[in-house]
């Protein structure tokens, strides 16, 4: 499943008012995800990474966000999950640089919409996920030039 499909569904869930409509959108997404990606999709929709914290702080996130976003959606949930696992596993001397490089490579493959929805929260500076969700990681600017803290190395919540 493409990340853009999850991001689009998350946006639609935020826009609709009724609980039944929200449940229908989420159920449809999870059916399309299938058993192989459903758990990852649920984690991402909940504002969590299956890996937990991946060791990316605000400065590292700002550095990774300097890459240009992709023009067309191409990332899959499996690719994002694998990249986050690789970032989380990096340790030892030079690991912070490796984490930034890996996250930068991932973010360079994400569209602007995927980046702003997936990795950024509202510009209120709180550690909340996009669309009012909760997030437990540190915050950092949505773009290198943003003054307010608004991104995290955690997915946003639906």
Buried (B, 14 or more C-beta within 10 A) or exposed (E): BBBBBBBBBBBBBBEEEEEEEBEEBBEEBBEBBEEEBBEBBBBBBBBBBEBEEBBBBBEBBBBBBEBEBBEEBBBBBEBBBEBBEBBBBBEEEEEBEBBBBBBBBBBBBBBEBBBBBBBBBBBEEBBBBBBBBBBEBBBBBBBEEBEEBBBBBBBBBB
